[in-house]
Amino acid sequence: MPRITPIEFSGSPTPTLGVEWEFALTDKVSGDLSNSAAELFAEVGRRAPDRAGKVHKELLRNTVELVTGVSTTTREAIDDLSATLDVVRSVTDGLGVDLYGAGTHPFAEWSTQLLTEGHRYAELINRTQWWGRQMLIWGVHVHVGIDRRDKVLPILTSLLNYYPHLLALSSSSPMWSGQDTGYASNRAMMFQQLPTAGLPFQFQTWQEFEAFVADQKTTGIIDHLNEIRWDIRPSPHLGTIEVRVCDGMTNLVELSGVVALIHCLVVDLDRRLSAGEELPHMAPWLVQENKWRAARYGLEAIVILDSECDERLVTDDLTVLLKRLEPIADELGCMDELVRVADIVDHGASYQRQRTVHDQTGDMRAVVASVVAELD
C-alpha cells in the first residue's frame, strides 16, 4: 500500500497572476532552430543580472522561457514580460537568432536538436525515447492564485469546460516537419503523448489527488510533483492553478487577451464556488472530444457546452462568455485586455495567419519570418 504524504497547498490570499512564455530560437538566415540558448543565458546574465532570473532554461537548447513575478493584474504581468523581452531581444541580434513564439516550428527536425544539460532532462529523454525527442513544442502557462486548497479541484474540473476556447484562440502549430498537419494545434496532440501529460483526472477531493501522487511516486512514474505535466494542474507550492492549455503565442497583444480571459474565468469560478454554487462540469469523454475538436478545427470548432451535450460554434460561445465576464474584468482591471480576445476571433488566430502566408508563398521559411515579425 503506497504511503500517502499530505500535500500542502500554500494558498494565495488574492487571485494573483503569473505567466510563463516559451520561445524557440531561430537562425536569422535559415529560419531553422538554433541551439544557442546557453549563449543567450550567459549574455543576459552579463548585461542585465536583475532580469536573468526571469529567463529560464527548458528541455532543449533551442528554447528560452520568460517568466513574470507575482502580479496582481494582467497589465502588470504583461509589463513585466515586456521588460524582460526587451532585454532578451537586445541580445539575440548579436547571436544571429530571433525569438519565435508559435507552438511548433514548421520544418525543423528533432534529430538536430540538443538537450539542455541536467539529470532531469536526460532522465526524461531516457524514459520517453522517441516521443520525448519529438517535443519541439512551445506554450504559454498562466498561474492564478487560489486562497484555499478545497477550492482547487472543483475549479480545475469546471475550467475544463473552457479548454476548447483557450486552445482555439491560441492555436499556432498547424505545421510539422515540412507539412501542414490539418490541425490548428498539433502541439496539443504531440504533448499528450508523454506519460504524465494531457488532460487532468477529475478528482473529487484533495485526498484523492494525494493518493494519486503517492501511487505515481511509489511506482516511479514521477519523482517530483512538477513532473505531472497536465494541461491544467495544481501548483501547491505556489498556491495556484496552472493553466497550460495554450499554444505558444506570437505577440504581446494576443497574449494579454488570453491571460485576461484565464484570469477572469478562474476568478468567476472561484466566486461562484464561494457563493455555494455547484460548479458545472462535463464527463471526461466530452472534455477529451472538445480538446480534439479545438486542436483539429481551431476557431471553427463546434464545441460541447455542457453535460446535456448542447453544442455551439466556439466563436459564438466566446461572444456570450466575454459579455458575461465583463463585470469580473472591470473589477480585475483587465477590460482593455479582455476585449482583445474578440479581436483574435475577428482577425484570425496564428494558425490561420501561418496558413495564409504558406498559401501565398509556398515557403515554410516565410512562415517562420512572419511569426518572428509579429513580435514587433
Disulfide bonds with the S-S distance in Angstrom:
none
